[in-house]
Structure formats: C-alpha cells, structure tokens
Amino acid sequence: MIFPLEQLVEFKDNVYEITCAAIRRAYQLSMVRDEEIEENDGKVVSLAARQVFTKTVEYQIEKQ
C-alpha cells in the first residue's frame, strides 16, 4: 500500500488535523532518515500518512 486511500475516504474526524500530523511525521522521518523510507520506494509523505491513518504512530494536539 502506497497511500491509505481507503482510510482517507472513511475518515470522519478533522481532516486538517490528521493532515498536519502526517506532515509533521513526514518531517520527522526525513530528518532521522528512517529505513522504512527505502522500503516505501522513497515516498516519505505516503509512509507518514499510512503510519498516522493506521495508528502505527499516535498524535495529539497541544493546546497553546
């Protein structure tokens, strides 16, 4: 699976929030040069989105 389209279509919560979480995760993955990136054909954003949508990586919004 390159991008979790099925989860995206079925997602009922705040799309902006989960998009921000995926973008932040993509940044983290690229900074640490995670080995999973190569396993995903170098596609950092799709890997991050998959991790967030499948809840492999949890996120929370901090109140400011």
RAPE-V582729 format. One record per pair of residues at least 12 apart in sequence whose C-alpha atoms are under 8 Angstrom apart, sorted by the first residue. I is the first residue (numbers start at 1). J is the second residue. If there is no record, write none. Layout:
# RAPE-V582729
i=I j=J
i=I j=J
This chain:
# RAPE-V582729
i=2 j=40
i=2 j=46
i=2 j=47
i=2 j=50
i=3 j=46
i=3 j=47
i=3 j=49
i=3 j=50
i=4 j=46
i=4 j=49
i=4 j=50
i=4 j=53
i=7 j=53
i=7 j=54
i=8 j=53
i=18 j=52
i=18 j=53
i=19 j=49
i=21 j=52
i=21 j=59
i=22 j=45
i=22 j=48
i=22 j=49
i=22 j=51
i=22 j=52
i=23 j=45
i=23 j=48
i=23 j=49
i=25 j=48
i=25 j=49
i=25 j=52
i=26 j=44
i=26 j=45
i=26 j=47
i=26 j=48
i=26 j=49
i=29 j=44
i=29 j=48
i=30 j=44
